[in-house]
Amino acid sequence: MQIQVAKRLKHTEEYYFSKKLSEIETLNQTGEKVINLGIGSPDLPPHPAVIETLHEYASLSSTHAYQNYRGVLPLRSAIADWYSTYYQVSLDPNKHVLPLIGSKEGIVHICMTYLQEGDEALFPNPGYPAYAAAIRLSGATGVPYDLDASNGWLPDLDALAKRDLSRVKLMWLNYPHMPTGATATTTFFKEAVAFAKQHNILLCHDNPYSFILTDRPQSLLSIEGAMEVVIELNSLSKSSNMAGWRVGMLLGAENRINEVIRFKSNMDSGMFLPVQMAAAKALSLGREWYDELNESYRNRREKVFRLLDTLRCTYDKQQVGLFVWAKIPVDYPNGYALSDEILQQSRVFITPGGIFGTGGDAYIRVSLCATEAVLDEARDRIINAKTNL
Ligand SMILES: Cc1ncc(COP(=O)(O)O)c(C=O)c1O
């Protein structure tokens, strides 16, 4: 039987990491295990109280049924309290909050809810590849906007305003930015909200890294009047060490939440109740939780800086988030060449910046999701491979 995939998949390949992990798996069968510094999947566990809550609710006989599509009130209230405490944003848990099965699904839900053929959507280059993929899946046309180190990796809104924006319905923003670790200023956030209002664009802010190595978490929704034009995604994957649990959230005006539910409720059902209750617990932890987490990420980041020095890469020491973004030496054509060389010679995997768009070609990205000992070993392997050449 000849069966063709749908047109919408024509330019959509299996996710880069999904393919790369298979390659690493194959390498692992032929010798020393590869040290994977590619993915931002926290290796540290969630707080013990989170696990206890999961156990407690999972052991009840009444918690195994389907859950409602909007998430349980204790989770929505915990999300609203978290936003009030840390971001100074006031949300009504009954109107402005939608728990998600990870924020990645939210990217697709948003694109499928608002975009169709003929529409355009702006996305960052370099940026998280899921934005461009979700725009493509919706049938709309993705329009990359370039980010550059010289501009603090912030979009040039004046230059964008000079383009024809008549078809642009939606713009993806992500600060702290992945992969560059750049942060946005409040002034920029205000300008972005004004830009969205002026051009009638829905600003979709993806905010999973705001607690990692930052002094102060920031939400785009904290800007006055933002609720009119902004929706925000957030996640427990990074800040609560719960990547595999798949808990994210969408925050925005009541109408926006109701619109996204029209798509999402036809795709999936509510999360397992014990997961929702444990997530609520995670969000209620005090500031000490984030301080402790950041203490270990700070120490790891120092190790990564040393590893990057060994590779003769340059980097901004002020960057935040779960990775270090670094410029490669000029004698490599691009980050893929350096990444491949390290993988083959040292059995260490580091992400080539080019997978985040052409703006990342001259960069690599190193994850902080490895212990200091593993990071030391990765550096030793690289040094040894160089001496043995
Ligand atoms: C910028 C960005 N957004 C969203 C996600 C997805 O996070 P989640 O685990 O909540 O789906 C990631 C994960 O790596 C990310 O880097």
The ligand as an ORCA input file, in Angstrom:
! r2SCAN-3c Opt
* xyz 0 1
  C      12.185     27.624     25.144
  C      11.456     26.378     25.544
  N      10.137     26.387     25.573
  C       9.430     25.308     25.919
  C      10.060     24.139     26.269
  C       9.223     22.932     26.588
  O       9.107     22.732     27.939
  P       8.062     21.708     28.533
  O       8.858     20.652     29.185
  O       7.233     22.500     29.500
  O       7.207     21.183     27.430
  C      11.449     24.066     26.248
  C      12.120     22.800     26.566
  O      13.262     22.573     26.396
  C      12.171     25.224     25.884
  O      13.514     25.223     25.839
*
